[in-house]
Amino acid sequence: MGSGKRGLLTAALTVVCAVTVLAAPGAAFAAPAPTPTPTAGGSPSPTPRPGKDLEEIREKLDKLYHDAAVATDAYNAAEEKAEKQSAEIVALAKKIDQGQQRLDRLKNQAGAAARDQYRTGGLSSTAQFLLSDDPGQFLDGAGRVLQGQQAATKLMSEMTRTQEDLRQYAADASDRWKKLDANRKTRAAAKKKIQQQIDAAEKLESRLEKKEKERLAQLEREAADKAQTAWLDTGVLKDIDGKASTQGKKAVRYATEQLGKPYVWGAEGPDFFDCSGLTSQAWATAGHPVPRTSQEQWKQLRHVDVKDMRPGDLIIYFDDASHVAMYIGDGAIIHAPRPGRTVTIAGAGSMPILGVVRPDA
């Protein structure tokens, strides 16, 4: 969340406090910058033996980074929700401020009416009629008095309604603050989970010798190639001949321009991306905003068959929809894979496909 949003929240909180209807329980929270990897403490871990089962390590790393991706989706969802809640609080604060100003004007009008009544001496209309030198003029005046009484009744009704609106706005704002505070805790827990998984993966990799790291990278490529080959062997590619829409072409162009940029969890550009940050920004640039997270993209966007997909469509991966990539044609995708990697092109079938969604359906 940028400084402009924090400024709006600060202004909103000031307004709420000024009208004494809401106490601020917290402040806005900024989006995370890339967090440096902490140095592992304690006694050094044993270096893996040359015969160590690297395939087992690869599977362990895949699980750690997958868990980090799940936590990243939770963080991104909480961040998106926080922005919405913050905007609602700002809107409510403006309503409270406007309502308080209106109430002040109504009170001034009521005070003026009371002073005018005082100047008449508070006599009854009958007494004023008997004491009047000109009954006809008095009757005209009596009509104006009746109009004044009706206006006063309307004024009091407006004051009551405005006060009730203010109480409701205050209750709504208080509820939003509570939800925002709870959401802050959700984000903090997700952030902690992300960092724990990434730290564990990096620690595991740091134990490997140079040759073991090279062999591990080779195993990762072989696993991806094997999955891609198995996917292509189903014959699916011969059935895929969809042409990209105008917006789809724009989205693909944007994603292609990000090739080589580092993965950073929670990032949505312009210099760093996570998987859904890349796809959401690509489609926003194409003029068709989509949900921020891969799970919400899966839930909210139209599902299409794999054989019907076209460039620009989003492929959702894993049973929990924890990863997303953009299809670019010829059986290939562009995606931001995981920490330690950059935005790259890969085989569309290199990971388990959950399904395909179309942003511009």
C-alpha positions as CSV (number, residue, x, y, z in Angstrom):
1,M,0.0,0.0,0.0
2,G,1.5,3.3,-1.0
3,S,2.1,6.6,0.8
4,G,-1.1,8.1,-0.8
5,K,-3.3,5.4,0.7
6,R,-1.6,5.8,4.1
7,G,-2.3,9.6,3.8
8,L,-6.0,9.0,3.1
9,L,-6.2,6.6,6.0
10,T,-4.6,9.1,8.3
11,A,-7.0,11.8,7.1
12,A,-9.9,9.5,7.6
13,L,-8.8,8.6,11.1
14,T,-8.4,12.3,11.9
15,V,-11.9,13.0,10.8
16,V,-13.3,10.2,12.8
17,C,-11.5,11.3,15.9
18,A,-12.6,14.9,15.4
19,V,-16.3,14.1,15.5
20,T,-15.7,11.8,18.6
21,V,-17.6,8.9,17.2
22,L,-14.7,6.5,16.5
23,A,-11.4,5.7,18.1
24,A,-8.6,4.5,15.8
25,P,-7.4,0.9,16.7
26,G,-4.5,0.8,14.3
27,A,-2.7,2.2,11.3
28,A,-2.3,1.1,7.7
29,F,0.4,-1.4,6.9
30,A,2.8,-1.2,4.0
31,A,3.4,-3.9,1.5
32,P,6.6,-5.8,2.1
33,A,9.9,-5.1,0.4
34,P,12.0,-8.1,-0.5
35,T,13.2,-9.5,2.8
36,P,16.9,-10.5,3.0
37,T,17.5,-14.1,3.9
38,P,18.6,-14.3,7.6
39,T,21.8,-16.0,8.4
40,A,21.1,-19.4,9.9
41,G,22.2,-19.6,13.5
42,G,23.3,-22.5,15.7
43,S,25.7,-25.2,14.9
44,P,26.4,-25.8,11.2
45,S,24.4,-28.5,9.4
46,P,26.2,-31.5,8.0
47,T,27.1,-31.3,4.3
48,P,25.3,-33.9,2.2
49,R,27.4,-36.9,1.2
50,P,28.2,-37.4,-2.5
51,G,25.7,-40.3,-2.6
52,K,22.9,-38.2,-1.1
53,D,19.5,-38.8,-2.7
54,L,19.1,-35.6,-4.7
55,E,15.7,-36.7,-6.0
56,E,14.4,-36.7,-2.5
57,I,15.9,-33.2,-1.9
58,R,14.2,-32.0,-5.2
59,E,10.9,-33.3,-4.0
60,K,11.4,-31.7,-0.6
61,L,12.2,-28.3,-2.2
62,D,9.2,-28.6,-4.4
63,K,7.0,-29.0,-1.4
64,L,8.6,-26.1,0.5
65,Y,8.2,-23.8,-2.4
66,H,4.7,-25.0,-3.0
67,D,3.8,-24.2,0.6
68,A,5.4,-20.8,0.2
69,A,3.2,-20.2,-2.8
70,V,0.1,-21.2,-0.9
71,A,1.0,-18.7,1.9
72,T,1.8,-16.1,-0.8
73,D,-1.7,-16.4,-2.2
74,A,-3.1,-16.0,1.3
75,Y,-0.9,-12.9,1.8
76,N,-2.0,-11.4,-1.5
77,A,-5.6,-12.0,-0.8
78,A,-5.3,-10.3,2.6
79,E,-3.5,-7.4,1.0
80,E,-6.2,-7.0,-1.6
81,K,-8.9,-7.2,1.0
82,A,-7.0,-4.6,3.1
83,E,-7.0,-2.1,0.3
84,K,-10.7,-2.5,-0.1
85,Q,-11.3,-2.2,3.6
86,S,-9.1,0.9,3.7
87,A,-11.1,2.5,0.9
88,E,-14.4,1.8,2.7
89,I,-13.0,3.4,5.9
90,V,-12.0,6.5,3.9
91,A,-15.5,6.7,2.3
92,L,-17.2,6.3,5.7
93,A,-15.0,9.0,7.3
94,K,-16.0,11.4,4.5
95,K,-19.7,10.5,5.2
96,I,-19.1,11.2,8.9
97,D,-17.5,14.5,8.2
98,Q,-20.3,15.6,5.8
99,G,-22.9,14.4,8.3
100,Q,-21.4,16.3,11.2
101,Q,-21.3,19.4,9.1
102,R,-24.9,19.0,8.2
103,L,-25.8,18.4,11.8
104,D,-24.0,21.6,12.8
105,R,-26.0,23.5,10.2
106,L,-29.3,22.0,11.4
107,K,-28.4,22.9,15.0
108,N,-27.7,26.5,13.9
109,Q,-31.1,26.7,12.2
110,A,-32.8,25.3,15.3
111,G,-31.0,27.8,17.4
112,A,-32.1,30.6,15.1
113,A,-35.7,29.4,15.3
114,A,-35.6,29.2,19.1
115,R,-34.3,32.8,19.3
116,D,-37.0,34.0,16.9
117,Q,-39.6,32.4,19.2
118,Y,-38.1,34.0,22.2
119,R,-38.4,37.4,20.5
120,T,-42.2,36.9,20.1
121,G,-42.5,36.6,23.9
122,G,-43.6,33.0,23.8
123,L,-47.3,34.2,23.8
124,S,-50.0,31.8,22.6
125,S,-51.6,32.5,19.2
126,T,-54.9,33.4,20.9
127,A,-53.3,36.0,23.2
128,Q,-51.4,37.5,20.2
129,F,-54.7,37.7,18.3
130,L,-56.5,39.6,21.1
131,L,-53.6,42.0,21.7
132,S,-53.1,42.7,18.0
133,D,-54.1,46.1,16.6
134,D,-54.7,44.6,13.2
135,P,-56.4,41.2,13.4
136,G,-56.1,40.7,9.6
137,Q,-52.4,41.3,9.7
138,F,-52.2,38.9,12.6
139,L,-54.1,36.1,10.7
140,D,-51.5,36.5,7.9
141,G,-48.9,36.2,10.6
142,A,-50.6,33.2,12.1
143,G,-50.3,31.4,8.8
144,R,-46.6,32.2,8.8
145,V,-46.3,30.9,12.3
146,L,-48.0,27.6,11.3
147,Q,-45.5,27.3,8.4
148,G,-42.8,28.0,10.9
149,Q,-44.0,25.3,13.2
150,Q,-44.1,22.9,10.3
151,A,-40.6,23.9,9.3
152,A,-39.4,23.4,12.9
153,T,-40.9,19.9,13.0
154,K,-39.2,19.1,9.7
155,L,-35.9,20.5,11.1
156,M,-36.1,18.4,14.2
157,S,-36.8,15.3,12.1
158,E,-33.8,16.0,9.9
159,M,-31.6,16.4,12.9
160,T,-32.8,13.1,14.4
161,R,-32.2,11.3,11.0
162,T,-28.8,12.9,10.6
163,Q,-27.8,11.9,14.1
164,E,-28.9,8.3,13.4
165,D,-26.9,8.3,10.2
166,L,-23.8,9.4,12.1
167,R,-24.3,6.6,14.6
168,Q,-24.6,4.1,11.8
169,Y,-21.6,5.4,10.0
170,A,-19.6,5.3,13.2
171,A,-20.6,1.7,13.9
172,D,-19.8,0.7,10.3
173,A,-16.4,2.4,10.5
174,S,-15.6,0.7,13.8
175,D,-16.5,-2.7,12.2
176,R,-14.2,-2.0,9.3
177,W,-11.4,-1.1,11.6
178,K,-11.8,-4.4,13.5
179,K,-11.8,-6.3,10.2
180,L,-8.8,-4.4,9.0
181,D,-6.9,-5.2,12.2
182,A,-7.9,-8.9,11.9
183,N,-6.7,-8.9,8.3
184,R,-3.4,-7.4,9.4
185,K,-2.9,-10.5,11.6
186,T,-3.8,-12.8,8.7
187,R,-1.2,-11.0,6.5
188,A,1.4,-11.2,9.3
189,A,0.9,-14.9,9.7
190,A,1.0,-15.5,6.0
191,K,4.2,-13.5,5.7
192,K,5.8,-15.5,8.5
193,K,4.8,-18.7,6.8
194,I,6.2,-17.6,3.5
195,Q,9.6,-16.7,5.0
196,Q,9.8,-19.9,7.0
197,Q,9.3,-22.0,3.9
198,I,11.7,-20.0,1.8
199,D,14.3,-20.0,4.6
200,A,14.0,-23.8,5.0
201,A,14.4,-24.3,1.2
202,E,17.4,-22.0,1.0
203,K,19.0,-23.6,4.0
204,L,18.5,-27.1,2.4
205,E,20.1,-25.9,-0.9
206,S,23.0,-24.2,0.9
207,R,24.1,-27.6,2.2
208,L,24.8,-28.9,-1.3
209,E,28.1,-28.9,-3.0
210,K,28.5,-27.1,-6.3
211,K,28.2,-30.4,-8.3
212,E,25.2,-31.4,-6.3
213,K,23.5,-28.1,-7.1
214,E,24.2,-28.6,-10.8
215,R,22.8,-32.1,-10.6
216,L,19.7,-30.8,-8.7
217,A,19.1,-28.2,-11.4
218,Q,19.3,-31.0,-14.0
219,L,16.8,-33.1,-12.1
220,E,14.4,-30.2,-12.0
221,R,14.7,-29.7,-15.8
222,E,14.3,-33.4,-16.4
223,A,11.1,-33.6,-14.2
224,A,9.6,-30.6,-16.0
225,D,10.5,-32.0,-19.4
226,K,9.1,-35.4,-18.5
227,A,5.8,-33.8,-17.4
228,Q,5.6,-31.7,-20.6
229,T,6.3,-34.7,-22.8
230,A,3.6,-36.7,-21.1
231,W,1.2,-33.8,-21.6
232,L,2.1,-33.4,-25.3
233,D,1.8,-37.2,-25.8
234,T,-1.9,-37.0,-25.0
235,G,-2.3,-35.2,-28.3
236,V,-3.8,-32.2,-26.7
237,L,-1.7,-29.7,-28.7
238,K,-3.1,-30.7,-32.0
239,D,-6.6,-29.7,-30.7
240,I,-5.5,-26.3,-29.5
241,D,-5.7,-23.8,-32.3
242,G,-7.4,-20.8,-30.6
243,K,-6.4,-17.3,-31.8
244,A,-5.6,-14.6,-29.2
245,S,-8.1,-11.8,-28.8
246,T,-6.9,-8.2,-29.1
247,Q,-6.7,-7.9,-25.3
248,G,-5.1,-11.3,-25.1
249,K,-2.3,-10.2,-27.4
250,K,-1.7,-7.1,-25.2
251,A,-1.6,-9.3,-22.1
252,V,0.9,-11.7,-23.7
253,R,3.0,-8.7,-24.9
254,Y,3.2,-7.3,-21.4
255,A,4.1,-10.7,-19.9
256,T,6.8,-11.2,-22.5
257,E,8.4,-7.9,-21.8
258,Q,8.9,-9.0,-18.1
259,L,11.1,-12.0,-19.1
260,G,14.1,-12.2,-16.8
261,K,12.7,-10.2,-14.0
262,P,13.1,-11.8,-10.5
263,Y,10.4,-13.5,-8.6
264,V,9.6,-11.8,-5.3
265,W,6.5,-12.9,-3.3
266,G,3.8,-10.3,-3.0
267,A,5.2,-8.3,-5.9
268,E,3.2,-7.1,-8.9
269,G,5.8,-5.1,-10.8
270,P,7.3,-3.3,-12.3
271,D,10.7,-4.8,-11.3
272,F,9.6,-7.9,-9.4
273,F,6.7,-10.3,-9.7
274,D,5.1,-13.3,-8.1
275,C,3.0,-15.7,-10.3
276,S,-0.4,-13.9,-9.9
277,G,1.2,-10.5,-9.8
278,L,2.5,-11.1,-13.3
279,T,-0.8,-12.3,-14.7
280,S,-3.0,-9.7,-13.0
281,Q,-0.7,-6.9,-14.1
282,A,-0.6,-8.2,-17.7
283,W,-4.4,-8.2,-17.9
284,A,-4.7,-4.9,-16.1
285,T,-2.4,-3.4,-18.7
286,A,-4.5,-5.0,-21.4
287,G,-7.5,-3.1,-20.1
288,H,-9.3,-6.0,-18.3
289,P,-8.5,-6.2,-14.6
290,V,-8.6,-9.6,-13.0
291,P,-8.5,-10.8,-9.4
292,R,-5.0,-10.5,-7.7
293,T,-4.6,-14.1,-6.6
294,S,-4.4,-17.4,-8.5
295,Q,-7.1,-18.9,-6.3
296,E,-9.5,-16.0,-7.0
297,Q,-8.7,-16.0,-10.7
298,W,-9.7,-19.7,-10.7
299,K,-12.9,-19.0,-8.7
300,Q,-14.1,-15.9,-10.6
301,L,-13.0,-16.1,-14.2
302,R,-14.7,-18.2,-16.8
303,H,-13.4,-21.8,-17.1
304,V,-12.6,-23.1,-20.6
305,D,-11.5,-26.5,-21.8
306,V,-7.8,-27.0,-22.3
307,K,-8.4,-27.9,-26.0
308,D,-10.2,-24.5,-26.4
309,M,-7.5,-22.3,-24.8
310,R,-5.9,-19.5,-26.7
311,P,-2.9,-17.2,-26.0
312,G,-3.6,-14.9,-23.1
313,D,-5.7,-17.5,-21.2
314,L,-4.5,-18.3,-17.7
315,I,-3.5,-21.9,-16.7
316,I,-4.1,-22.7,-13.1
317,Y,-1.9,-25.3,-11.5
318,F,-2.1,-27.8,-8.6
319,D,-5.2,-28.9,-6.8
320,D,-5.2,-25.9,-4.5
321,A,-4.9,-23.4,-7.4
322,S,-1.6,-22.1,-5.9
323,H,0.1,-21.3,-9.1
324,V,-0.9,-19.5,-12.4
325,A,0.8,-18.9,-15.7
326,M,-0.2,-17.3,-19.0
327,Y,-0.5,-19.5,-22.1
328,I,1.3,-18.0,-25.1
329,G,0.7,-20.7,-27.7
330,D,2.5,-23.7,-29.1
331,G,2.2,-25.5,-25.8
332,A,4.2,-22.9,-23.9
333,I,3.6,-20.5,-20.9
334,I,5.2,-17.5,-19.4
335,H,5.2,-17.5,-15.6
336,A,7.1,-16.3,-12.5
337,P,8.1,-19.7,-11.0
338,R,9.3,-19.3,-7.4
339,P,11.9,-17.6,-5.2
340,G,15.4,-17.7,-6.7
341,R,14.0,-17.8,-10.3
342,T,13.0,-15.2,-12.9
343,V,10.0,-14.7,-15.2
344,T,10.5,-17.4,-17.8
345,I,9.0,-19.5,-20.6
346,A,8.2,-23.1,-19.8
347,G,6.1,-26.0,-21.1
348,A,2.4,-25.6,-20.3
349,G,2.3,-29.2,-19.1
350,S,5.4,-29.1,-16.9
351,M,3.2,-28.8,-13.8
352,P,-0.1,-30.5,-12.9
353,I,-2.9,-28.5,-14.6
354,L,-6.0,-27.8,-12.6
355,G,-7.7,-25.9,-15.4
356,V,-7.8,-22.9,-17.7
357,V,-9.6,-19.6,-17.2
358,R,-10.3,-16.8,-19.7
359,P,-10.2,-13.2,-18.4
360,D,-11.9,-11.6,-21.5
361,A,-14.6,-14.2,-22.0
